[in-house]
Amino acid sequence: MATGGMDEASNMKVVLKHYVSGSPQETDMHLTAGTIKLNVPKDSNSIILKNLYLSCDPYMIFKMMKLERQLTDPYVLGS
């Protein structure tokens, strides 16, 4: 585990290409590779976790849609 150093690890993320209508499809997203800094502040109780699987909760569908009015901010496309 990194403790304030500049250690990095490879990282994959799922990026939303465009807002969806209906159920999200695999074509609505793309997988990108990059790196992530493994920074944990010294004397912190923080931990770094590695996700093995991605599961989209049904709640997430509303964040992927472009609605006129939302209670929370939608996802920013491409991030």
C-alpha positions as CSV (number, residue, x, y, z in Angstrom):
1,M,0.0,0.0,0.0
2,A,1.2,3.5,-0.8
3,T,1.6,5.9,2.1
4,G,1.8,9.3,0.6
5,G,4.3,8.3,-2.1
6,M,3.9,8.6,-5.8
7,D,3.1,5.0,-6.5
8,E,0.8,4.5,-9.5
9,A,-1.3,1.6,-10.8
10,S,-3.0,0.8,-14.1
11,N,-6.6,1.7,-14.1
12,M,-9.6,0.9,-16.4
13,K,-12.8,3.0,-16.3
14,V,-16.1,2.9,-18.0
15,V,-16.9,6.2,-19.7
16,L,-20.4,7.2,-20.8
17,K,-20.3,8.2,-24.6
18,H,-23.7,9.9,-24.7
19,Y,-26.9,10.2,-22.6
20,V,-29.1,7.1,-22.8
21,S,-32.8,6.7,-23.4
22,G,-34.2,3.5,-22.0
23,S,-32.0,0.8,-20.7
24,P,-28.2,1.5,-21.2
25,Q,-26.5,-0.7,-23.8
26,E,-22.8,-1.6,-24.1
27,T,-22.6,0.7,-27.1
28,D,-23.5,3.7,-24.8
29,M,-20.1,3.3,-23.0
30,H,-16.5,2.6,-23.7
31,L,-13.6,1.3,-21.7
32,T,-10.5,3.4,-21.3
33,A,-7.1,2.7,-19.8
34,G,-5.0,4.9,-17.7
35,T,-3.1,5.2,-14.5
36,I,-4.2,6.3,-11.0
37,K,-2.1,7.6,-8.2
38,L,-2.2,5.5,-5.1
39,N,-2.1,8.4,-2.7
40,V,-3.2,7.8,0.9
41,P,-2.5,10.8,3.2
42,K,-0.1,10.0,6.0
43,D,-1.8,9.2,9.4
44,S,-5.1,8.7,7.5
45,N,-7.7,6.0,8.1
46,S,-8.2,5.9,4.3
47,I,-7.8,2.8,2.2
48,I,-7.6,2.0,-1.5
49,L,-9.9,-0.6,-2.9
50,K,-9.7,-2.5,-6.2
51,N,-13.0,-3.2,-7.9
52,L,-13.2,-6.5,-9.7
53,Y,-16.7,-6.0,-11.2
54,L,-18.9,-3.1,-12.2
55,S,-22.6,-3.3,-11.4
56,C,-24.9,-0.4,-12.3
57,D,-27.7,0.0,-9.8
58,P,-31.1,0.9,-11.4
59,Y,-30.7,4.3,-9.7
60,M,-27.8,5.0,-12.0
61,I,-30.0,4.9,-15.1
62,F,-31.5,8.3,-14.2
63,K,-28.1,9.8,-13.9
64,M,-27.3,8.6,-17.4
65,M,-30.4,10.2,-19.0
66,K,-30.6,13.8,-20.0
67,L,-33.7,14.9,-18.1
68,E,-35.2,18.4,-17.9
69,R,-35.0,18.4,-14.2
70,Q,-32.9,16.3,-11.9
71,L,-32.5,16.1,-8.1
72,T,-28.8,15.5,-8.5
73,D,-26.3,16.5,-11.2
74,P,-26.1,14.1,-14.2
75,Y,-22.8,12.4,-15.2
76,V,-20.5,14.6,-17.3
77,L,-20.1,12.9,-20.7
78,G,-16.6,11.6,-21.4
79,S,-15.5,11.5,-17.8
